[in-house]
Amino acid sequence: MLHVAAVDLGASSGRVMHGLFDGSRLELEERHRFSTCPVKRDGHLVVDVDTLYRAIETGLRYIAGVHPLASVGIDSWAVDFGLIDEVGRLVQPPRHYRDGAHEVGVRRAMQRISLEDLFRETGIQFLPFNSIYQLIALQQENEPLVLRSRLLLLLPDLLNFMLTGVAHAEWTNATTTQLVSVRTKGWATEVLERLGLPASLFPEIRSPGTLLGPARHLVEVGPPQVVHVASHDTASAVVAVPAMGQPYLYISSGTWSLVGTVVPEPITSDDALRWNFSNEGGVGNYRLLKNVMGLWLLQELEREWATSGEPVSLPQMLQEAQRAQPFAHLFDPDHPRFLRPPSMTEAIQQAVKEWGGHPPEERGEMVRAVLESLALKYRVVVEEVKALTGFHYDAVHVVGGGSQNALLSQWTADCLGLPVLAGPSEASAWGNALMQLVALGEISNLEEARALLRSSVALRAYEPANTASWEDAYARFRERLFHRPTLA
Ligand code: LFR
């Protein structure tokens, strides 16, 4: 039996998963779970790297204390980075992407480079928190700090560095900085120059599926090899899309919904630019996708209800939603106001009002409004994907935690008029573990990885129903959508 550890850091919790591979089946078991919520420091939302690192070590020691641990891989959300100095000290912890300070960077960048030039060079969608804007904002705020820093490391690269002492940039996550060139596949030096950012900050880019080095702090238990997995959690989740062939559609459903497909080469056409698509680096491909605001909307509502003394469980929320009136309170879930609103309830009510609807009041109405609007936005993105690739798709894979939301899965099937195949729910951890098996030479490629995955996990299928009423709602949704500002 071969033992690996997949560390997956999500928006609210991180987990250390134990992968057990017997040569024909892979099993994943959760060994340690901990909070990844950002902390407030000096008025900013900051990622508490030391606490994360300690939690990861705890989980790894727990597994390695019982089994010989061959390897470990870390994936996390994208774009956030820390800066280290000459002697490897963390001089700037990662600011969280939901911190408002980055927006200064957007304005500054736009004075120096057009969105179009940036997109043609990097193939990455505009999101106001991309690392490029975070770094410009930081440089504005504290130039000496940026100039005396030695390296910029994205969160998984930073944690890998703490484990091994080796500093690299893993490819899939590096592309989310919006600073990697689609032409050279290296750092976009011309963009860096135009923006006055020091190119020396950017470490060598390494491919997923390669070995980084031994975890030096775990010498007494092995030590396991640290592997460059697809360290962007969405890239790992896409590795774990259990598709049988090409082409395929996926929704990586969690705090964000990442809606897209994979393509052999980036698509940087006028339409891709206009629709604000991303070509994020994948494993042997590019992930042509768009961010949809995702279950963050529900998570925030749930949190607000809990803090106002009316805690409600997800099953109860979904039951109430089912009883509410259909299509009564639609809105665009990707309006920038939803990134970090002081009150999600009020933000949704405002958005519905702006679209000429009656603001939802009841919990069930709110939840229904969120889920229907998400499903409708998925359809908009899927239609754009079809137009960009010219492909026909006959199903959509929903992976990640949101794949367990049966109501959203059914409504996604109904709205898209396509069967939904839901699962695995721990897709990022599966993709992470599978890439370790590739790096260790246990399996030879992604096809084998997918076959192994399909024989190891159970999927749930949802057939489209009630499509006529969704068609009608979609027509209304689209009409409204293209008259309002959105993230896109
Ligand atoms: C999902 C994700 C998205 C990225 C967002 C912010 O967890 O990684 O792909 O756009 O978080 O980093």
Residues whose N, C-alpha, C, O or C-beta is under 5 A from the ligand:
A	BS01	LFR	S76 W77 A78 V79 D233 T234 W256
